[in-house]
Each structure stands twice: as structure tokens, then as C-alpha cells.
């Protein structure tokens, strides 16, 4: 039996492309990866935010960091962003497909087609576009990690509205299919399923005392909500060499909400 040991969790020399990097979980991922020695490509639809996170990544210890502005639901912009990252940093070892949007808890009757399409474009199609763009290089090298930010709404109902919940179920299925296709070829594909996390995207919910989020918090066994840094640490674990046998998995961080 192989000797058991404690993993280093270091990401020295690796290139991590992180989408939705300007705030919340993406921003925390950029800082966490940088602190572990990774080179960071921070991508966001908000150009100024990506630039700020690039600077934060350098301050946190990244040997190199770049900023990219892209709408990851647009195939052409994804291709250009990935090409720019490879041109600047040489390759992409880790993809954190983290960009996502909410649906305001719109019900099946209240949601319209425009909302449905935009949520699916950002939450699902973007992960496919990004994976399709980075996989050729990963498969050629026989190594790589793709980490998808899903949600507990991808596992149970009630964590969002009809579009958000459906999209997160879909992105977990997409993650598992890509993992199934690539696991034997050296590429690990996994997802993180956060529960209630206080981020820039969810802050308006926290600011509204009538928000549905306050209906769910009393139901969380931990009686609390999470912070982006906790999710970033899980992403760093999945990006490291410490969990080589983990393929097609969903790491849940929800204060125990889905265990009931």
C-alpha cells in the first residue's frame, strides 16, 4: 500500500483561467490560486474588474497575471480570450468556469424566454464553450483540470427559480459528460456546489429583508451562510495533484442544507 501523506496544495507554475473573476467566488479563486503560486488569467465581462483582480493576483503572489474582457456566452469572445491567455502564458492547465447569473427566483409561470435563454447561455453554454476551447491543449499534454461552479440548485429544487435551477442541473450533467469523455486521458473535470454564499451577485438578496434567501437560512443546519474564500479553497484542491482519483464529482459546501 502506498504511503499516505499530506498534499502540498501548491499550484506553482500552473496557468489558471478563471471566469467571472471580477467579484465574489471568482475573485477569491484568483487570489487563492495566486497565493499558491499559479499564474492567473482573470476573465470577466467587466473589464475594469478583471484588471483590478489581475493586480490583486500579482499582489497575492502570482508570478504572472493577465486580465481579459469577454462575454463567455459568446463563442467568438471565448475563442479570443482563450487564445490570448495561451499567447500570454503559454498554456492553460486549469479552467475555472465560474461565471454565472441568477434568475430572481422567477417561477415557471413568471419567467420569460429572454430570461431563460440568458441564464442558460451564461450558466451552461459558456462552460461548454470554454471547455471546448481549452480541452485540445489539455488532451495533447495529457493533463489538466476543469472546475465548474455549479450550485446546490443543481441537486435539489428550491435554490433558485426555474431557469437557474434547471441551468445548474444541466451544467452538472455537462460536467459529468466531459469528465466521462476525458477522465482516461489525464483531464479531471469536477464541480463545486455552493449553497448560500455572500457575494456581489447575491448581495442584493442579502440587502432585501423580504428576499427569499432569508426563508432558506433558518433551514440551513449550520444556521449561517458561506464566504467566497471557502469555495476558492475547494477549487484550489480540485486544481492540485492532491485528489487524482476525483473525476465527475460534486463537492458540496452548503452548511448542510442538502443533507436533510
Secondary structure as UniProt FT lines:
FT   TURN            12..13
FT   STRAND          15..19
FT   TURN            21..22
FT   HELIX           24..35
FT   TURN            36..37
FT   STRAND          39..44
FT   HELIX           47..60
FT   STRAND          65..69
FT   TURN            72..73
FT   HELIX           75..89
FT   STRAND          94..97
FT   TURN            104..105
FT   TURN            108..110
FT   HELIX           113..120
FT   HELIX           121..125
FT   HELIX           126..141
FT   STRAND          144..149
FT   HELIX           152..154
FT   HELIX           162..182
FT   HELIX           183..185
FT   STRAND          187..194
FT   STRAND          197..198
FT   TURN            200..202
FT   HELIX           203..207
FT   TURN            209..210
FT   HELIX           213..217
FT   TURN            218..219
FT   TURN            221..222
FT   STRAND          226..227
FT   HELIX           228..239
FT   TURN            242..245
FT   STRAND          250..253
FT   TURN            255..256
FT   HELIX           257..259
//
